[in-house]
Amino acid sequence: MSEVSDLERDFQNEQKGEGSLSVFITNGESSDYIGYNINPEDVEAIYFEGIGVPRWESLKADSVEEQTAMYWDRFNECMAKFQLIGRVRDTDVRVEYTDAEVPGLIDECRGISGSTDNAKALRSIEKVSIAANRAVENQAGLNFKPSQLPDFDGF
């Protein structure tokens, strides 16, 4: 892999732990941890501030059912252009991108970056973008794996 940038070092120094997605570059049987995680706050920033998905509570309807239907209509409308990044919806679910899909993921990251000036969303999408670019450099795929706290015997 190429040299680590200051921004990547910042990402690597963030707290890691259960509830986040560890980022791996994968090529065949090998899987290399990139050194940082995608946190739930990153996913939230990408979706709400970056892409513009409305928050459920911001929608008004006569019933919970109508509000839920309205939310999913708006959600699907917003996410239609972001099918690849849209796979990352839950930090408890593994997300895998093949080497053929990674360039499309980079394009989606550029689209999100170009459509927001929100600092948190830009920083969060940069995590995905850097990982995807590293995967392309290595002609590899990309995996986001749910992080779990290590098992400690005797605790």
PERA-V334279 format. One record per helix or strand of 2 or more residues. SS is the DSSP state (H for helix, E for strand). FROM is the first residue (numbers start at 1). TO is the last residue. Records with the same first field share a line. If there is no record, write none. Layout:
SS=FROM-TO + FROM-TO
//
This chain:
H=6-13 + 40-51 + 56-58 + 64-79 + 85-87 + 99-113 + 119-137
E=21-27 + 30-38 + 95-97 + 141-146
//
